[in-house]
Amino acid sequence: MIREVKSKIYNIVAMVAVLLLFWMVNGCASSKKGAVASGVSIKELKSLPAVNSGLSHLSAKVKLSASVSGKEFSANGNVKIKRGEGLLISINALGGLIEVARVEMTTEKMLLIYRLGREYAEVRYSDVETLDRLGINYSMLEAILLNELFTSDGKSVEKELSKMDVEVANGEIILSTERKNGIKYSFHIEQSSGCLQLTQGDYNNKVNVNCNYSDFSEVDGRLFPRLIRFSVANSSLELKFTNIKTDNFKLNRTTELSSYRKVDISTLLKGIKF
């Protein structure tokens, strides 16, 4: 029984780590150039919730459901995001009484803690050659989880809007970035609400990563998706949020790991069998 629980939790931790890292190293595009050509002004684009949700803090309970090569895994946990500072996802057992694993991301690094195995892995984004070469940083993932647009180089989205391709069709505003280093992103925004419905990453026309947003409901006067689904190849990860709050909080990060064994991320992931 304990072995089954460990295997289940370990798979979820791996799935979260793999997809979060994949989103940060990998990036359908429109045919019309610029906001003026599409009939949508830059001023109108800047006012869309998809450009800036207005959220500075977000906390929620989350159910994580992963599918890898036909195998299904699920777990419950909590997520906290503090804009410009970091995020954490904890995975719990026994109705939330015990934290068995945690993923922490700051603006500079990522930390994975597997409490049942008493081990952890830590990596700085600048030490990952692909991330450093592409200039991709934490701000991208933060925007994804806050249901916002992002730029691949961490620059202000509002300042980059004029450089994006814009298309309006079938009730959607589709913004697409220029291809850089083989990567191109497109953002599908519902025109009536201004909310981001789909983010697509196209990596050199070989790998496609999708992030779908659905089940929108009002949270403190704004619409926010209660379901986020990442998918790449034959794998997917769903985050279903409940008890969403936007109150201010302190993001408590782990500082004491002296009783844990440090391993590199590749070693940690190699030990996980999907």
Order of alpha helices (4+ residues) and beta strands (2+ residues): alpha-alpha-alpha-beta-beta-beta-beta-beta-beta-alpha-alpha-alpha-beta-beta-beta-beta-beta-beta-beta-beta-alpha
